[in-house]
Amino acid sequence: MALELDTMSVDQLLTAMNEQDKQVPLAVEKALPQIKPVIDACVEAIKNGGKVIYMGAGTSGRLGVLDASECPPTFGVKADVFIGMIAGGEQAIRYAVENAEDDKVQGALEIEMHATEKDVLIGIAASGKTPYVIGGIQKAKEMGIHTVGIVCKPNSEIASLVDSPIELLVGEEILRGSTRLKSGTAQKLALNMISTITMIRLGKVYGNYMVDVQASNDKLRKRTISIICDITSVEEEVAREALVACGNKLKGAVLVCKYHISATEALQILKDYEENLRDSMEYLDAISAVY
């Protein structure tokens, strides 16, 4: 694809980029069979006390850090359940760090220092050949860690190395070599699926509500109350009182409001059912049916 971008009008450029971007969800759709087993592996890892590690350089690394950092406030998990490693460290999140992506030894060292055999390593590299990521994958395989590679090129080195390759074949970028475009968008979509569906499978979602959301600001506090009201059909003040009684635990407040039980009893039932709200509600529904 050879385009004289610098001679095109803004309208032409917008249309051209939009046409290219339309290819991204189609490429992700083709990779869905490759994404499913990765989600299964992530669910199993977290159930067994492991974590999901995203590892990448440049745009790929930043996308991994972004997805990992959004999981705690959205799903109420600890900060070490999803972690993002980027070549060059935290400085590289905002600034390019020269030669960091070429350091295979550093990639291996970081996995050796921070990973265990219980984890899943997801290497993210549009080119499929980033040395930093390859070093991490090779060390992870030595340690018996399940390895995943998210790449945007066919027949890549990383795809051949990992247990579970995810190939998002979006084609050549409109701006040659700029993998922050279609490749970055495709990677973000795949990461959205992996983290979100993993959390759904682990009981962090009821219906389409984020029932483990951390109410860390006014917007999220209002959302928490709204969720309780939507699920239980109580007034805001009732929801607020239940939430306080349950130590700001949304799931406990739902049980208090819906079944008129104490906060202590609600929290104990949640504990008995591994913090799964639907399972807890089905138990209480069954008890109610008996009486």
Buried (B, 14 or more C-beta within 10 A) or exposed (E): EEBEEEEEEEEEBEEBBEEBBEBBEEBBEEBEEBBEBBBBBBBBBBEEEBBBBBBBBBBBBBBBBBBBBBBBBBBBBEEEBBBBBBBBEEEBBEEEBEEBBBBBEBBBBBBEEBBEEBBBBBBBBBBBBBBBBBBBBBBBBEBEBBBBBBBBBEEBBBBEBBBBBBBBBBEEBBBEEEBBBBBBBBBBBBBBBBBBBBBBBBBBBBEEBBBBBBBEEEEBBEBBBEBBBEBBEBEEEBBBBBBEBBEEBBBBBBBBBBBEBEBEBBBBBBEEBEBBBEBBBEBBEEEEEEE
